[in-house]
Amino acid sequence: MQANVTNYIYDKVKELMMHFGMPISVIEQYGTLIISAIVIIFAIAAMEITYRIMFFTIKRIVKHRHYNFLTQLLKGKRLRSIAHLLVPIIINALLPMSIATDGVTLHYIKTAASTYYVIGMAIAIVAVLAALGDSVFNNSKFHDRPVKGFIQVGKIIVILVTTIIIISIVTNKSPLYLIGGLGAFAAVLMLIAKDSIMGFVGGFLLLENDMIRLGDWIEIPGTSINGNVFDISLTIVKVRNWDNTIATIPPYTLINGTFINWRGMSESGGRRIARGYTVRLDNVKPCTGTMLHRISKLNDDIADYITRKSRQAQNGNSVNTANPDGLVNGTIETNVGLFRAYAKIYLNNHPLIRKDMLVMVRTLEPGGNGLPIQFYCFTTTTEWVDYESIQSEIMEHFASVMPLFELYPFQTAGSRDTVISGLLEGQYPIERIDGLPYRTIK
């Protein structure tokens, strides 16, 4: 059947060339090349027509209704790469039937046409994957996902499969036969490209386990890497540090080591404040009526707290027990307990502190510098500048009101303190000393 079709096409082309005055000797000598050229030109023309039809059709569709995937197909040479697949299809279908040649030559022609077809198919699939990756990345739902890595995995699989198929076509062996011989090749490859393979496996594990995403803030202890991830691939992760330097990390470094991902903090909508002061132990004292009266004038909330705590004590309940009346943690027994109550009320009333997350003021284990008091809460924003502003305002406020509770943060004495202490011990008039700490004035 194929021989009849081949002879028919060859005769028709021969008649056409003779009609245009081409000598019969030239036709018989170069007929095969001429027919091959005609088939190739026809395939290219069909590809170009198909490409233009596809381009204008998709462009018209995108103009009236936005489809992200179609928009990405129009970029670069992706659509032309897909349309180019028509060339090897036409050549593979028509060329063996269009020329009359011996079996060996025909075998080589079929091999070349099949190889071209497989390569064209691979190029078209890679173009579709690239458009799909960009369309998914531009989707707001997946903008922070490492789509690039998954697309790279797909491209690598396409290239590997294409390579195996081409080798099987050229060698006329089954692909399964080639796959069976990859074991020894893989062992050699492990020795030659160990780092590249480890990077590939590490990158795949990062993507598979969703360990990092684009935009994540990561920190690697013991290194200077501390910033936002802006590029993720199978072989490299790029981080823009806070000083705008760019660090590149092999994925297997993150897999084998330890790193901190602050994504959970960002997604929670609250950023933790865990700061405090260390107060001198010799400043801790019982509350007096005068102190309670003075502190109650700070605001209505602390006044109400003191009143309710005093009533609780009068009813026979220890001031150090739990708060059955729903009072904040703290006491009116010591100035430290009273300050903890004030700080807790202040944080509860602060508009930029989250009320649905833990808010706590506590004392930690005393040390050589005194008694640590920690303020533990979460801000309503995770933005760095805003967070630092809120934290600074809170710490500054507490530093300014602590002397009202007769509490003073520990501070290492300097030369000025030594000089002032010597002046005071020498009975130097106190009113003539500039820069005297107010805590020494009675």
C-alpha positions as CSV (number, residue, x, y, z in Angstrom):
1,M,0.0,0.0,0.0
2,Q,2.8,2.4,1.0
3,A,4.7,1.5,-2.2
4,N,1.7,2.4,-4.3
5,V,1.3,5.8,-2.5
6,T,5.0,6.5,-2.9
7,N,5.0,5.7,-6.6
8,Y,1.8,7.8,-7.1
9,I,3.2,10.9,-5.3
10,Y,6.6,10.5,-7.0
11,D,5.0,10.3,-10.5
12,K,2.8,13.4,-9.8
13,V,5.8,15.4,-8.6
14,K,7.8,14.2,-11.6
15,E,5.0,15.3,-14.0
16,L,4.8,18.7,-12.2
17,M,8.5,19.3,-12.5
18,M,8.5,18.3,-16.1
19,H,5.6,20.7,-16.7
20,F,7.9,23.5,-15.5
21,G,10.6,22.5,-17.9
22,M,13.0,20.6,-15.6
23,P,15.2,18.1,-17.5
24,I,14.3,14.4,-16.9
25,S,17.9,13.7,-15.9
26,V,17.9,16.2,-13.1
27,I,14.5,14.8,-11.9
28,E,15.8,11.3,-11.8
29,Q,19.1,12.3,-10.1
30,Y,17.7,14.7,-7.5
31,G,14.1,13.7,-7.3
32,T,14.4,12.4,-3.8
33,L,16.0,15.6,-2.5
34,I,13.4,17.7,-4.3
35,I,10.5,15.8,-2.9
36,S,12.0,15.9,0.6
37,A,12.5,19.6,0.3
38,I,8.8,20.0,-0.8
39,V,7.6,18.0,2.2
40,I,9.7,20.0,4.6
41,I,8.6,23.3,3.1
42,F,5.0,22.2,3.3
43,A,5.4,21.2,6.9
44,I,7.0,24.6,7.8
45,A,4.2,26.5,5.9
46,A,1.5,24.4,7.7
47,M,3.3,25.2,11.1
48,E,3.4,28.9,10.3
49,I,-0.3,29.0,9.3
50,T,-1.3,27.0,12.4
51,Y,0.8,29.3,14.6
52,R,-0.8,32.4,13.3
53,I,-4.3,30.9,13.7
54,M,-3.6,29.9,17.3
55,F,-2.0,33.3,18.1
56,F,-4.9,35.4,16.8
57,T,-7.5,33.1,18.3
58,I,-5.9,33.0,21.8
59,K,-5.3,36.8,21.6
60,R,-8.9,37.4,20.8
61,I,-10.0,35.1,23.7
62,V,-7.7,36.8,26.2
63,K,-8.9,40.3,25.0
64,H,-12.5,39.5,26.0
65,R,-11.9,37.2,28.9
66,H,-8.8,36.9,31.0
67,Y,-7.2,33.4,31.2
68,N,-3.9,33.5,32.9
69,F,-2.6,30.3,31.2
70,L,-3.4,31.6,27.7
71,T,-1.8,34.9,28.5
72,Q,1.4,33.1,29.5
73,L,1.3,31.1,26.3
74,L,1.5,34.3,24.3
75,K,4.8,35.3,25.9
76,G,8.1,34.6,24.3
77,K,8.2,31.7,21.8
78,R,6.0,29.3,23.8
79,L,3.2,29.2,21.3
80,R,5.5,28.8,18.4
81,S,7.2,26.0,20.2
82,I,3.9,24.2,20.5
83,A,3.0,24.9,16.8
84,H,6.4,23.7,15.8
85,L,5.4,20.2,16.8
86,L,3.4,20.1,13.6
87,V,6.6,20.0,11.5
88,P,7.9,16.6,12.7
89,I,4.4,15.2,12.6
90,I,3.9,16.1,8.9
91,I,7.5,15.0,8.0
92,N,7.1,11.8,9.9
93,A,3.8,11.1,8.1
94,L,4.5,12.2,4.6
95,L,8.2,11.8,3.9
96,P,8.4,7.9,4.0
97,M,5.4,7.8,1.6
98,S,6.7,10.5,-0.7
99,I,10.1,9.2,-1.7
100,A,11.1,5.9,-3.4
101,T,14.4,4.6,-1.9
102,D,16.0,1.5,-0.6
103,G,15.3,0.0,2.8
104,V,18.4,1.2,4.5
105,T,17.9,4.8,3.4
106,L,14.3,4.7,4.3
107,H,15.3,3.3,7.8
108,Y,17.6,6.3,8.4
109,I,14.9,8.7,7.2
110,K,12.3,7.2,9.5
111,T,14.8,7.2,12.4
112,A,15.6,10.9,11.8
113,A,11.9,11.8,11.5
114,S,11.0,9.9,14.6
115,T,13.8,11.5,16.6
116,Y,12.7,15.0,15.3
117,Y,9.2,14.2,16.4
118,V,10.2,13.2,19.9
119,I,12.4,16.4,20.3
120,G,9.5,18.5,19.0
121,M,7.2,16.9,21.5
122,A,9.6,17.6,24.3
123,I,10.0,21.2,23.3
124,A,6.2,21.6,23.2
125,I,5.7,20.0,26.6
126,V,8.4,22.2,28.2
127,A,6.8,25.3,26.7
128,V,3.4,24.3,28.2
129,L,5.1,23.6,31.6
130,A,6.7,27.0,31.6
131,A,3.4,28.7,30.8
132,L,1.6,26.6,33.5
133,G,4.3,27.5,36.0
134,D,4.0,31.3,35.4
135,S,0.2,31.2,35.4
136,V,0.2,29.3,38.8
137,F,2.8,31.6,40.2
138,N,0.8,34.7,39.2
139,N,-2.3,33.3,41.0
140,S,-2.7,34.9,44.4
141,K,-3.4,31.6,46.0
142,F,-0.1,30.1,45.0
143,H,2.1,33.2,44.8
144,D,4.2,32.2,47.8
145,R,4.6,28.6,46.6
146,P,7.9,27.4,45.1
147,V,6.3,26.6,41.8
148,K,9.6,27.0,40.0
149,G,10.9,23.9,41.7
150,F,8.0,21.7,40.7
151,I,8.2,23.0,37.1
152,Q,11.9,22.2,37.1
153,V,11.1,18.6,38.2
154,G,8.7,18.3,35.4
155,K,11.2,19.6,32.8
156,I,13.9,17.2,34.1
157,I,11.5,14.3,33.8
158,V,10.6,15.3,30.3
159,I,14.3,15.6,29.3
160,L,15.1,12.2,30.9
161,V,12.2,10.4,29.2
162,T,13.0,12.2,25.8
163,T,16.7,11.1,26.1
164,I,15.8,7.5,26.8
165,I,13.3,7.4,23.9
166,I,15.8,9.0,21.4
167,I,18.5,6.5,22.4
168,S,16.0,3.6,22.0
169,I,15.0,4.9,18.5
170,V,18.6,5.4,17.4
171,T,19.8,2.0,18.7
172,N,16.6,0.2,17.9
173,K,16.3,-1.1,21.4
174,S,13.4,-1.2,23.8
175,P,13.3,1.7,26.4
176,L,12.8,-1.0,29.1
177,Y,16.2,-2.5,28.0
178,L,17.9,0.9,28.5
179,I,16.2,1.5,31.8
180,G,17.6,-1.8,33.1
181,G,21.1,-0.6,32.3
182,L,20.8,2.6,34.2
183,G,21.8,1.0,37.5
184,A,25.6,1.0,36.7
185,F,25.3,4.4,35.1
186,A,23.6,5.8,38.2
187,A,26.5,4.5,40.4
188,V,29.1,6.3,38.4
189,L,26.9,9.4,38.2
190,M,26.7,9.4,42.0
191,L,30.5,9.7,42.3
192,I,30.9,12.3,39.6
193,A,27.9,14.6,40.4
194,K,27.4,14.0,44.1
195,D,26.9,17.6,45.1
196,S,24.5,18.3,42.2
197,I,22.4,15.2,43.0
198,M,22.4,16.1,46.7
199,G,21.2,19.6,45.8
200,F,18.5,18.2,43.6
201,V,17.2,15.7,46.3
202,G,17.4,18.4,48.9
203,G,15.5,20.9,46.8
204,F,12.8,18.3,46.1
205,L,12.4,17.5,49.8
206,L,12.1,21.2,50.6
207,L,9.3,21.5,48.1
208,E,7.6,18.3,48.9
209,N,7.5,19.0,52.7
210,D,6.6,22.7,52.2
211,M,9.6,23.7,54.4
212,I,10.0,27.1,52.7
213,R,8.1,29.3,50.4
214,L,8.8,32.5,48.5
215,G,8.6,35.4,50.9
216,D,9.4,33.4,54.0
217,W,11.7,34.9,56.6
218,I,14.3,32.4,57.5
219,E,17.2,32.5,59.8
220,I,20.2,30.0,60.0
221,P,21.8,30.0,63.4
222,G,25.6,30.4,63.4
223,T,25.6,32.2,60.0
224,S,24.8,35.7,58.7
225,I,21.8,34.5,56.8
226,N,18.7,36.2,58.1
227,G,16.2,37.5,55.6
228,N,13.4,36.8,53.1
229,V,13.5,34.0,50.5
230,F,13.0,35.5,47.0
231,D,13.9,32.6,44.7
232,I,13.7,28.8,45.1
233,S,14.9,26.2,42.7
234,L,15.9,22.6,42.9
235,T,19.6,23.4,43.2
236,I,19.7,26.8,45.0
237,V,17.8,29.0,47.5
238,K,18.3,32.8,47.4
239,V,17.8,34.9,50.5
240,R,17.8,38.7,50.7
241,N,19.3,39.6,54.1
242,W,18.1,42.6,56.1
243,D,21.2,44.5,55.0
244,N,20.1,43.9,51.3
245,T,23.0,41.4,50.7
246,I,22.0,38.3,48.8
247,A,22.9,34.8,50.2
248,T,22.7,31.6,48.1
249,I,22.2,28.3,49.9
250,P,22.3,24.8,48.5
251,P,19.0,23.1,49.5
252,Y,20.8,20.2,51.1
253,T,22.3,22.6,53.6
254,L,18.8,23.4,54.9
255,I,17.8,19.8,55.0
256,N,20.9,18.6,56.8
257,G,21.2,21.5,59.2
258,T,18.8,23.6,61.3
259,F,17.0,26.8,60.2
260,I,14.2,28.9,61.6
261,N,11.2,29.7,59.4
262,W,9.2,32.7,60.8
263,R,6.2,31.9,58.5
264,G,4.1,30.7,61.4
265,M,4.6,34.1,63.1
266,S,3.5,35.9,60.0
267,E,0.5,33.7,59.4
268,S,-0.7,34.1,63.0
269,G,-1.0,37.8,62.6
270,G,0.8,38.5,65.9
271,R,4.5,38.9,66.7
272,R,5.8,38.1,70.2
273,I,7.2,40.6,72.6
274,A,9.3,38.9,75.3
275,R,11.3,41.7,76.9
276,G,11.9,42.8,80.4
277,Y,13.9,44.6,83.1
278,T,15.9,43.3,86.0
279,V,15.1,45.2,89.2
280,R,17.4,45.4,92.2
281,L,16.4,42.9,94.9
282,D,16.9,45.5,97.7
283,N,14.2,47.6,96.1
284,V,11.6,44.9,96.5
285,K,9.4,45.9,99.5
286,P,5.9,45.5,100.9
287,C,3.3,48.0,99.7
288,T,2.3,50.7,102.1
289,G,-1.0,52.6,102.2
290,T,0.8,55.6,100.8
291,M,2.1,53.7,97.8
292,L,-1.3,52.1,97.1
293,H,-2.9,55.6,97.3
294,R,-0.3,57.1,95.0
295,I,-0.6,54.3,92.4
296,S,-4.4,54.3,92.4
297,K,-4.2,57.8,91.0
298,L,-2.5,56.6,87.8
299,N,-5.7,55.4,86.1
300,D,-9.2,54.1,87.0
301,D,-8.3,50.5,86.1
302,I,-5.4,50.2,88.6
303,A,-7.5,52.0,91.2
304,D,-10.3,49.4,90.7
305,Y,-7.8,46.6,90.9
306,I,-6.4,47.9,94.2
307,T,-9.9,48.3,95.6
308,R,-11.1,44.8,94.6
309,K,-7.8,43.2,95.8
310,S,-8.2,45.0,99.2
311,R,-11.8,43.8,99.5
312,Q,-10.6,40.3,98.6
313,A,-8.0,40.4,101.4
314,Q,-10.6,41.7,103.9
315,N,-12.8,38.8,103.1
316,G,-10.1,36.5,104.3
317,N,-8.7,35.4,100.9
318,S,-4.9,35.5,100.6
319,V,-3.7,38.1,98.2
320,N,-1.4,35.5,96.7
321,T,-4.1,33.0,95.7
322,A,-5.6,32.6,92.3
323,N,-8.0,35.3,91.2
324,P,-11.6,34.0,91.5
325,D,-12.9,37.5,90.7
326,G,-11.2,37.5,87.4
327,L,-8.5,40.0,88.5
328,V,-5.3,40.3,86.5
329,N,-2.2,38.5,87.8
330,G,-0.4,40.5,90.4
331,T,-0.7,41.4,94.1
332,I,-0.9,44.4,96.3
333,E,1.4,42.9,98.9
334,T,4.7,44.0,97.3
335,N,5.6,46.8,94.9
336,V,6.8,44.2,92.4
337,G,3.3,42.5,92.5
338,L,1.6,45.8,92.2
339,F,3.8,46.7,89.2
340,R,3.0,43.4,87.5
341,A,-0.7,44.2,87.9
342,Y,-0.2,47.6,86.4
343,A,1.8,46.3,83.5
344,K,-0.8,43.6,82.8
345,I,-3.6,46.1,82.8
346,Y,-1.6,48.4,80.6
347,L,-1.0,45.6,78.0
348,N,-4.6,44.6,78.1
349,N,-5.7,48.1,77.3
350,H,-3.1,48.7,74.7
351,P,-4.8,49.0,71.2
352,L,-1.9,47.3,69.4
353,I,-1.6,44.3,71.6
354,R,-3.7,41.2,70.7
355,K,-6.2,40.2,73.3
356,D,-6.8,36.7,71.8
357,M,-3.2,35.7,72.4
358,L,-1.3,35.2,75.6
359,V,-0.6,38.4,77.7
360,M,1.5,37.9,80.8
361,V,3.8,39.7,83.1
362,R,6.0,37.4,85.2
363,T,9.1,37.3,87.3
364,L,11.9,35.0,86.4
365,E,14.6,33.3,88.5
366,P,16.7,35.9,90.4
367,G,20.3,36.2,89.3
368,G,23.4,38.1,90.3
369,N,21.9,41.3,88.9
370,G,18.5,41.2,90.6
371,L,15.0,40.0,89.9
372,P,14.0,39.8,86.2
373,I,10.5,41.0,85.2
374,Q,9.3,39.8,81.8
375,F,6.6,41.3,79.6
376,Y,5.1,38.6,77.3
377,C,2.5,39.5,74.7
378,F,1.8,39.7,70.9
379,T,1.4,42.7,68.7
380,T,-1.4,43.1,66.2
381,T,1.1,43.5,63.3
382,T,4.0,41.5,62.1
383,E,5.6,44.3,60.1
384,W,9.2,44.8,61.4
385,V,9.2,48.6,61.7
386,D,5.7,48.7,63.3
387,Y,6.6,45.9,65.7
388,E,9.8,47.6,66.8
389,S,7.9,50.9,67.4
390,I,5.3,49.2,69.5
391,Q,7.8,47.3,71.5
392,S,10.0,50.4,72.1
393,E,7.0,52.4,73.2
394,I,5.9,49.8,75.7
395,M,9.4,49.3,77.2
396,E,9.9,53.1,77.4
397,H,6.6,53.5,79.2
398,F,7.5,50.8,81.8
399,A,10.9,52.3,82.4
400,S,9.4,55.7,83.1
401,V,6.8,54.5,85.6
402,M,8.9,51.9,87.5
403,P,10.3,54.6,89.9
404,L,6.7,55.3,91.0
405,F,6.6,51.8,92.4
406,E,10.0,52.4,93.9
407,L,11.6,49.9,91.6
408,Y,14.7,50.6,89.6
409,P,16.3,48.6,86.8
410,F,19.7,47.2,87.4
411,Q,22.4,49.2,85.7
412,T,26.2,48.7,85.9
413,A,27.8,51.6,87.7
414,G,29.9,53.9,85.6
415,S,32.6,56.4,86.5
416,R,30.0,59.2,86.9
417,D,28.1,57.1,89.5
418,T,31.4,56.5,91.4
419,V,32.2,60.2,91.5
420,I,28.7,61.2,92.6
421,S,28.8,58.5,95.3
422,G,32.1,59.9,96.6
423,L,30.7,63.4,96.7
424,L,27.7,62.3,98.7
425,E,29.8,60.3,101.1
426,G,32.0,63.4,101.6
427,Q,28.9,65.5,102.6
428,Y,29.0,67.6,99.5
429,P,25.8,69.6,99.2
430,I,23.3,67.5,97.3
431,E,21.7,70.5,95.6
432,R,25.0,71.4,93.9
433,I,25.4,68.0,92.2
434,D,24.3,67.9,88.5
435,G,23.0,64.6,87.1
436,L,22.1,63.1,90.5
437,P,19.9,60.0,90.0
438,Y,16.5,60.8,91.3
439,R,16.2,57.6,93.2
440,T,18.8,58.8,95.8
441,I,16.8,61.9,96.6
442,K,14.7,61.4,99.7
